[in-house]
Amino acid sequence: MRFHAQMRRARLPDALPEFVVRHAKASALVRAMEITRRLLGAACRIVLHCLLLTITLSVDRAEAAVRAETLLLRPVADADPLLLRRFKAIDPRESLARAVRFAPAAAKPLPLPGAMLEGTGCLALMRVPPNDATRIWRALVRCHVKSRPIGPKRPVAPVMPKLEEVAEAPKPEEKAEEDDPFEPKGIKVGAFVIKPALELTVGVDSNPLRMPRGGRPAQTRSVVHELEIRSQFERHELNADLSVGYSQTQGVPVLNAPAVDAKIDGRYDITDDRSINGEVRYALDPVDRVLEAPRGTFVSKSGATVGVSQKLDNVSVSVKGLVDRSTFSGARPGDDAPIPNKDRNFTQPAVQTRVSYALSPQISPFVDVTLDRRVHDIPVDFGGVRRDSNGTVVSAGLSLAFAGRLAGEIAVGYLTRRFADPMLPGISGMIVNGALVYRPFDRTSFVLVGTSDTLESVIPGVSGIFRRDLILQARQEFDPRTSASLSFGFGQDRFAGIVRTDDRYSVALGAVYKLSREVQLKADVRQDWLRSTIPTVNNMATTATVGIRFQY
């Protein structure tokens, strides 16, 4: 026993190192595996974060590209009905070229329209409505432009441009003058630009009274004063247009008449996507002969519009309330004595709703619905007829904005009007409304305008007149000073209640020569034909005029 104990004590030192070595190797292996596991986990997390970051940046850039392209090229969703007078071509390329002057020296050249912009002072640009090219330009000229894209939610710190850069920068008005050296500059008064004009015209009318068998030619004279006011606000808008004129026909005093057309419209931007629109208007014109009114009778029309527009991503919704007042002066002939026209005066409240969707920055289909009611001051006119009526207009169309080439809107719909008197037949029919401007070349343009409306009538048995007009005009600029235009027109007046339809045709040729920015010479020749189902009212006339226009 003592021997075996001595042997165990003798062998213990030899067995201890081997046990320690095995334990140490096992511990090192465990630690190595743990370190390897942690390293692999960290590497996987790094790769995953890089992948997610790459996907996020790609999505942000794609969204930013769509946002910038929409900002620069989105068409007007709720265009003004008088689009022909207010049309201005949107040219983002030119606006971006102007912004290059504000880029830092080391910045890369700006990309083509639709690419990304990030301005260290471009908060104003991000607040500009996408349908206002002029205000987009004014926002661009206040920005330093960099080449990296922006995301829709990425904040940008405002930085003011340097004083010397602002001093050297061309203003929008100065650039416009370089593009068209004969455009009026206007007078700057605070935040407004005022452009007055005076136009004098003399001519000859071969049939001033539009007699069926022709009439005696007469000399015509007219003078027109115009005043155009445009605001230069950063966000809101307030504009005014005023035209006052007087025309005189020698030897036919019943045709001497004044004419007034005035309108003030504005927009107040509550947010980037919500705005309040308003308009006040007034017009004074002689009553159209087709209404069978005696010559010397005038109608004054006044009205107001208030509406709200809201944009929801690509959808735009606008609701407007309208009130119009028509007042007739003078009297019409009666059996025994003249009959005053006060029974023709009426008030017309209306509601208009439009919903549009931007399929692309250039194309936006829309649906428009208008409901109105005409209420006469005297419920039963002097002929014993109740002429109050309700009207409905439903139309669908497209708004187009291909920069520099095609712009405007066109709509096709259906109009109905029902009268309070059951003896008066209703008026209904297809309508085409809108205005399109097409520019195949820089100096060539085509304009197509269509209008439809219902007119009041006092003819016994006639409830009203359904009027439709279509005009096509081609204009060619031979050089910056000289231009010519050729117009074709067709109109139709359909009398509801009797078998009568008047077709109107016209051809006009005009020329303009610009002596300077302030003075222009004009000449026009026009031929009109009226063909009716009642031959006794057929007539034709030729009108030639020359004039001079002063503007500033």
C-alpha positions in Angstrom: 0.0 0.0 0.0 2.8 2.4 0.9 4.4 1.5 -2.4 1.4 2.3 -4.5 0.9 5.6 -2.7 4.5 6.5 -3.3 4.1 5.7 -7.0 1.0 7.9 -7.3 2.8 10.8 -5.7 5.7 10.2 -8.1 3.5 10.1 -11.3 1.4 13.2 -10.4 3.8 15.8 -11.6 4.1 14.0 -15.0 0.3 14.0 -15.6 -0.4 17.6 -14.6 1.2 19.4 -17.6 -0.8 17.2 -20.1 -4.1 18.0 -18.4 -3.3 21.7 -18.3 -2.4 21.8 -22.0 -5.6 20.0 -23.0 -7.7 22.5 -21.0 -5.8 25.5 -22.3 -6.3 24.3 -25.9 -10.1 23.8 -25.4 -10.4 27.3 -23.8 -8.5 28.9 -26.7 -10.7 27.1 -29.3 -13.9 28.3 -27.5 -12.6 31.9 -27.4 -11.6 31.8 -31.1 -15.0 30.5 -32.1 -16.7 33.2 -30.1 -14.5 35.9 -31.6 -15.2 34.5 -35.1 -18.9 34.5 -34.5 -18.9 38.1 -33.3 -16.8 39.1 -36.3 -19.2 37.4 -38.7 -22.2 39.0 -37.1 -20.6 42.4 -37.3 -19.7 41.9 -41.0 -23.3 40.7 -41.8 -24.7 43.8 -40.0 -22.4 46.1 -42.0 -23.3 44.5 -45.3 -27.0 44.7 -44.5 -26.8 48.4 -43.5 -24.9 49.2 -46.7 -27.5 47.4 -48.8 -30.4 49.2 -47.0 -28.6 52.6 -47.4 -28.1 52.0 -51.1 -31.7 51.1 -51.7 -32.9 54.1 -49.6 -30.7 56.5 -51.6 -31.9 55.0 -54.9 -35.5 55.5 -53.9 -34.9 59.0 -52.6 -33.2 60.0 -55.8 -36.0 58.5 -57.9 -38.7 60.3 -55.8 -36.6 63.5 -56.0 -36.4 63.2 -59.7 -40.1 62.8 -60.1 -40.7 65.7 -57.7 -38.3 68.1 -59.5 -39.7 67.2 -62.9 -43.2 67.7 -61.7 -42.1 71.0 -60.0 -40.7 72.3 -63.3 -43.0 71.0 -65.9 -46.4 70.2 -64.3 -49.2 71.8 -66.3 -51.9 74.1 -65.0 -54.7 71.9 -63.6 -57.2 74.7 -63.3 -56.6 76.9 -66.2 -58.3 80.2 -66.7 -61.1 80.1 -69.4 -59.5 83.1 -71.1 -56.4 81.0 -71.7 -55.7 82.6 -75.1 -55.0 86.0 -73.5 -52.9 84.7 -70.7 -51.0 82.0 -72.3 -47.2 82.0 -71.6 -44.9 79.3 -72.8 -43.1 77.4 -70.0 -39.5 76.9 -70.9 -37.6 75.2 -68.0 -34.4 74.9 -70.1 -34.2 78.7 -70.2 -34.9 79.1 -66.5 -32.2 76.5 -65.6 -29.7 78.2 -68.0 -30.3 81.5 -66.1 -29.7 79.8 -62.8 -26.2 78.8 -63.9 -25.0 82.3 -63.2 -25.6 81.8 -59.5 -23.7 78.4 -59.2 -20.4 78.4 -57.3 -17.2 78.4 -59.4 -16.5 74.7 -58.7 -20.1 73.5 -59.3 -20.8 71.3 -62.2 -23.0 72.5 -65.1 -26.7 72.1 -64.5 -28.4 69.0 -66.0 -31.3 69.2 -68.4 -34.9 70.0 -67.2 -36.3 67.3 -65.0 -33.0 66.6 -63.2 -32.4 67.4 -59.6 -31.6 70.7 -58.0 -30.6 71.4 -54.4 -30.1 75.0 -53.5 -28.7 76.0 -50.2 -31.2 78.8 -50.5 -33.9 77.0 -52.4 -36.6 76.9 -49.7 -38.5 79.5 -51.8 -38.4 77.2 -54.8 -39.8 74.3 -52.9 -42.8 76.5 -51.9 -43.6 77.7 -55.4 -46.7 76.1 -57.0 -45.6 73.8 -59.9 -47.8 75.7 -62.5 -46.1 79.1 -62.2 -43.0 79.3 -64.4 -42.4 83.0 -63.6 -42.3 82.4 -59.9 -40.1 79.3 -60.4 -37.6 81.5 -62.1 -37.7 84.2 -59.3 -37.1 81.4 -56.8 -34.2 80.0 -58.8 -32.3 83.3 -59.0 -32.2 83.4 -55.2 -30.4 80.0 -54.9 -26.9 78.6 -55.0 -27.2 75.5 -57.1 -25.3 72.2 -56.4 -25.3 69.0 -58.3 -26.4 66.4 -55.8 -30.1 65.6 -55.7 -32.5 66.3 -52.9 -35.1 64.2 -51.2 -38.7 65.3 -50.5 -38.1 65.4 -46.7 -34.5 66.6 -46.6 -34.2 70.0 -44.9 -32.1 72.7 -46.6 -30.5 75.5 -44.7 -31.1 78.9 -46.3 -28.0 80.8 -47.4 -28.2 84.3 -49.0 -26.3 84.7 -52.3 -23.3 87.1 -52.4 -23.9 90.7 -53.1 -21.8 90.8 -56.2 -23.6 87.8 -57.6 -27.0 89.5 -57.1 -25.7 92.7 -58.6 -24.5 90.9 -61.8 -27.5 88.6 -62.1 -30.0 89.4 -64.9 -33.5 90.0 -63.9 -36.4 88.2 -65.5 -37.7 91.3 -67.1 -34.3 92.1 -68.6 -34.0 88.7 -70.1 -37.5 88.9 -71.5 -36.4 92.1 -73.2 -33.5 90.4 -74.8 -35.8 87.6 -76.1 -38.3 90.1 -77.6 -36.9 93.6 -78.0 -40.4 94.9 -78.9 -42.3 93.9 -75.8 -43.4 96.7 -73.5 -41.3 97.2 -70.3 -44.1 98.7 -68.2 -43.9 100.9 -65.2 -42.8 99.4 -61.9 -44.8 100.6 -58.9 -43.9 98.7 -55.8 -44.6 95.0 -56.3 -46.6 95.7 -59.5 -45.8 96.2 -63.2 -48.2 98.5 -65.0 -48.4 98.4 -68.8 -50.6 101.1 -70.4 -51.6 101.2 -74.1 -53.6 103.3 -76.6 -54.9 102.1 -79.9 -56.4 104.2 -82.7 -58.1 102.6 -85.7 -59.8 103.9 -88.9 -61.5 101.8 -91.6 -64.3 101.2 -93.9 -67.4 98.8 -93.5 -69.1 97.9 -96.7 -72.4 97.0 -94.9 -72.5 98.5 -91.4 -76.2 97.7 -90.9 -75.8 94.2 -92.2 -78.7 94.6 -94.6 -79.7 91.5 -96.7 -79.2 93.2 -100.0 -76.1 95.1 -99.0 -75.9 98.6 -97.6 -74.1 101.9 -98.1 -70.4 101.8 -97.1 -69.4 103.9 -94.1 -66.2 105.0 -92.5 -65.5 103.7 -89.0 -63.3 105.0 -86.2 -62.4 103.6 -82.8 -60.2 104.4 -79.9 -59.3 101.9 -77.2 -57.4 102.5 -73.9 -55.9 99.5 -72.2 -54.2 99.0 -68.8 -52.5 95.8 -67.7 -51.3 95.3 -64.1 -49.3 92.3 -63.0 -48.1 91.5 -59.5 -44.5 90.4 -58.7 -45.2 88.7 -55.3 -43.2 85.7 -54.2 -46.3 83.5 -53.3 -49.6 85.3 -54.0 -50.9 86.9 -57.1 -53.0 89.9 -58.0 -53.6 91.0 -61.6 -55.9 93.5 -63.4 -56.9 94.1 -67.0 -58.9 97.1 -68.1 -60.1 98.0 -71.6 -62.2 101.1 -72.4 -63.1 102.0 -75.9 -65.5 103.9 -78.2 -66.4 103.1 -81.8 -68.1 105.5 -84.3 -69.7 104.9 -87.7 -70.0 107.9 -89.9 -73.6 108.5 -91.1 -75.0 105.7 -88.8 -75.2 107.3 -85.3 -77.2 104.3 -83.9 -74.0 102.2 -84.2 -71.9 104.6 -82.1 -71.3 102.8 -78.9 -68.9 102.5 -75.9 -67.3 99.3 -74.8 -65.8 98.4 -71.4 -64.1 95.2 -70.3 -62.5 95.1 -66.8 -61.3 92.3 -64.6 -59.4 91.9 -61.4 -58.3 88.4 -60.3 -56.1 87.1 -57.6 -54.8 84.1 -55.7 -53.9 83.7 -52.0 -51.7 80.7 -51.2 -52.7 79.3 -47.8 -50.2 76.5 -48.1 -48.2 74.9 -51.0 -51.2 72.8 -51.9 -54.2 75.0 -51.0 -55.2 78.4 -52.3 -58.1 80.8 -52.4 -59.0 82.3 -55.8 -61.1 85.3 -56.5 -62.2 87.5 -59.4 -64.3 90.7 -60.0 -65.4 91.6 -63.5 -67.5 94.1 -65.4 -68.4 94.5 -69.1 -70.5 96.9 -71.1 -71.4 96.1 -74.7 -74.1 96.8 -77.3 -76.7 94.1 -77.5 -76.1 91.6 -80.3 -78.5 92.1 -83.2 -79.3 88.4 -83.2 -81.3 89.1 -80.0 -83.7 91.3 -82.0 -83.0 94.3 -79.8 -83.2 97.8 -81.2 -79.9 99.5 -82.0 -78.6 101.6 -79.1 -79.5 99.0 -76.5 -76.6 98.1 -74.2 -76.1 95.3 -71.6 -73.9 95.7 -68.6 -72.6 92.5 -67.0 -71.0 92.5 -63.6 -69.9 89.5 -61.5 -67.6 88.0 -58.9 -66.1 84.6 -58.3 -64.7 83.1 -55.1 -63.2 79.6 -54.9 -60.8 77.2 -53.2 -58.3 74.9 -54.9 -56.7 71.9 -53.2 -54.0 69.6 -54.5 -53.8 66.0 -53.2 -50.6 64.5 -54.7 -51.5 64.2 -58.4 -55.2 65.1 -57.9 -56.4 68.7 -58.0 -59.9 69.8 -56.8 -61.4 73.3 -57.2 -64.8 74.6 -56.1 -66.0 78.0 -57.2 -69.0 80.1 -56.4 -70.1 82.7 -59.1 -72.6 85.5 -59.2 -73.3 87.5 -62.3 -75.7 90.3 -63.0 -77.0 91.4 -66.4 -78.8 94.7 -66.9 -80.3 95.9 -70.2 -80.8 99.6 -71.0 -83.1 101.3 -73.4 -86.4 100.0 -74.8 -87.6 97.7 -77.5 -90.4 98.6 -80.0 -94.0 97.6 -79.0 -97.4 97.6 -80.6 -98.4 101.0 -79.3 -95.3 102.3 -77.4 -91.7 101.3 -76.7 -91.4 98.6 -74.0 -88.6 99.1 -71.4 -86.0 96.3 -71.2 -86.1 96.1 -67.4 -88.0 92.8 -67.6 -84.9 91.3 -69.2 -82.6 92.0 -66.2 -81.6 88.9 -64.3 -79.1 87.6 -61.7 -77.3 84.3 -62.2 -75.7 82.5 -59.3 -73.7 79.4 -60.1 -71.4 76.7 -58.7 -68.5 75.2 -60.6 -66.5 72.1 -59.6 -63.4 70.7 -61.4 -61.4 67.6 -60.6 -58.2 66.9 -62.5 -55.5 64.2 -62.3 -51.9 64.7 -63.5 -51.1 61.6 -65.6 -47.7 63.2 -66.4 -46.2 66.7 -66.1 -47.6 67.4 -69.5 -51.1 65.8 -69.5 -53.9 66.3 -67.0 -57.4 65.0 -67.8 -60.2 66.8 -65.9 -64.0 66.7 -65.4 -65.9 70.0 -65.0 -69.5 70.4 -63.7 -71.3 73.8 -63.6 -74.8 74.4 -62.2 -76.5 77.8 -62.5 -79.9 79.5 -62.1 -81.2 82.6 -63.9 -83.6 84.7 -61.8 -85.2 87.7 -63.5 -86.1 90.9 -61.6 -89.7 90.5 -63.0 -90.8 86.9 -62.8 -93.2 87.3 -65.7 -92.0 89.5 -68.5 -94.1 92.1 -70.4 -95.1 89.4 -72.9 -96.6 87.2 -70.1 -93.8 84.6 -70.2 -91.8 83.3 -67.2 -88.2 83.2 -68.4 -86.4 82.0 -65.2 -84.3 78.9 -66.0 -81.8 76.3 -64.6 -78.7 75.4 -66.5 -76.3 72.4 -66.3 -72.9 72.0 -68.1 -70.9 68.8 -67.8 -67.7 68.5 -69.7 -64.5 66.4 -69.8 -61.2 67.3 -71.4 -57.4 67.5 -71.2 -55.0 70.2 -70.0 -51.8 70.1 -72.1 -48.4 71.7 -71.3 -45.6 70.6 -73.6 -43.2 73.4 -73.0 -42.7 75.6 -76.0 -44.8 73.5 -78.4 -48.3 72.7 -77.2 -50.3 74.2 -74.4 -53.9 74.9 -73.3 -57.0 72.9 -72.7 -59.8 71.4 -74.7 -63.1 70.0 -73.3 -66.2 68.3 -74.8 -69.5 68.2 -73.0 -73.2 68.6 -72.9 -75.3 71.7 -72.0 -78.9 71.8 -70.9 -81.2 74.7 -69.9 -84.8 74.2 -68.6 -87.2 77.1 -68.3 -89.8 77.8 -65.6 -92.5 78.4 -68.2 -93.7 75.0 -69.6 -94.5 76.7 -72.9 -90.9 77.4 -73.5 -88.9 74.5 -75.0 -85.6 73.6 -73.3 -82.1 74.1 -74.8 -79.6 71.3 -75.0 -76.7 70.1 -77.2 -73.0 69.2 -77.4 -70.4 71.8 -76.7 -66.7 72.3 -77.3 -64.9 74.8 -75.0 -61.2 75.6 -74.7 -58.1 77.1 -76.3 -55.0 75.4 -77.7 -51.8 76.9 -78.9 -49.4 74.9 -81.0 -46.0 76.1 -82.1 -44.4 73.7 -84.6 -41.6 76.2 -85.1 -40.2 79.1 -83.1 -41.9 81.8 -85.3 -45.0 79.9 -86.3 -48.0 79.3 -84.1 -51.6 78.0 -84.5 -54.4 78.9 -82.1 -57.7 77.0 -81.8 -60.5 78.5 -79.7 -64.0 77.1 -79.0 -66.8 78.6 -77.0 -70.5 77.7 -76.3 -73.2 79.5 -74.4 -76.9 80.2 -74.3 -78.3 83.7 -74.9 -81.5 85.3 -73.6 -84.3 86.2 -76.1 -87.4 88.3 -76.1 -88.7 87.0 -79.4 -92.2 85.5 -78.9 -92.1 81.8 -78.8 -88.3 81.6 -78.6 -86.9 80.5 -75.3 -83.3 81.3 -76.0 -80.4 81.0 -78.5 -77.8 78.3 -78.4 -74.6 79.8 -79.7 -71.4 78.0 -80.6 -68.2 79.4 -82.1 -64.9 78.0 -83.4 -61.9 80.0 -84.5 -58.6 78.8 -86.0 -55.7 81.3 -86.4 -52.3 80.9 -88.0 -49.6 83.4 -87.1 -46.2 83.7 -88.8 -43.3 86.0 -87.6 -41.1 86.9 -90.5 -38.7 88.8 -88.3 -38.8 90.4 -84.8 -40.6 93.4 -86.4 -43.0 91.9 -88.9 -45.8 89.3 -88.4 -48.9 88.3 -90.2 -52.0 86.2 -89.2 -54.8 84.4 -91.0 -58.0 83.5 -89.2 -61.0 81.3 -90.1 -64.1 81.4 -88.0 -67.4 79.5 -87.9 -70.4 80.1 -85.6 -73.9 78.9 -85.3 -77.0 80.4 -83.6 -79.8 77.9 -83.1 -83.1 79.4 -82.0 -85.1 77.2 -79.6 -88.8 77.2 -80.3 -88.8 78.1 -84.0 -87.2 76.7 -87.1 -84.3 79.1 -87.5 -80.6 78.4 -87.6 -78.0 81.1 -88.5 -74.6 80.0 -89.7 -71.8 82.6 -89.5 -68.5 82.4 -91.5 -65.5 84.7 -91.4 -62.0 85.0 -92.9 -59.6 87.6 -91.6 -56.1 88.6 -92.7 -53.9 90.8 -90.4 -50.4 92.2 -90.3 -48.4 94.0 -87.6 -45.2 96.0 -88.0 -43.3 97.1 -84.9 -41.6 100.4 -85.3 -40.2 100.3 -81.8 -41.0 98.9 -78.4 -43.6 101.7 -77.9 -45.2 102.0 -81.4 -46.8 99.4 -83.7 -48.6 99.6 -87.0 -51.6 97.3 -87.7 -53.8 96.5 -90.7 -56.7 94.0 -91.0 -59.1 92.9 -93.7 -62.2 90.8 -92.7 -65.0 89.1 -94.7 -68.2 88.0 -92.9 -71.1 85.9 -94.2 -74.4 85.1 -92.5 -76.5 82.2 -94.0 -79.8 81.5 -92.3 -82.8 79.2 -92.8 -84.7 82.4 -93.1 -83.3 83.9 -96.4 -84.4 87.4 -95.6 -81.7 87.8 -92.9 -78.8 86.6 -95.1 -76.1 89.2 -95.5 -72.4 89.7 -96.0 -69.9 92.5 -95.3 -66.3 93.4 -95.8 -64.3 95.4 -93.2 -60.8 96.9 -93.7 -59.0 98.8 -91.0 -55.6 100.3 -90.3 -54.4 101.5 -86.9 -51.5 102.5 -84.7 -50.8 101.3 -81.2 -48.9 103.1 -78.5 -47.7 101.1 -75.5 -45.2 101.3 -72.7 
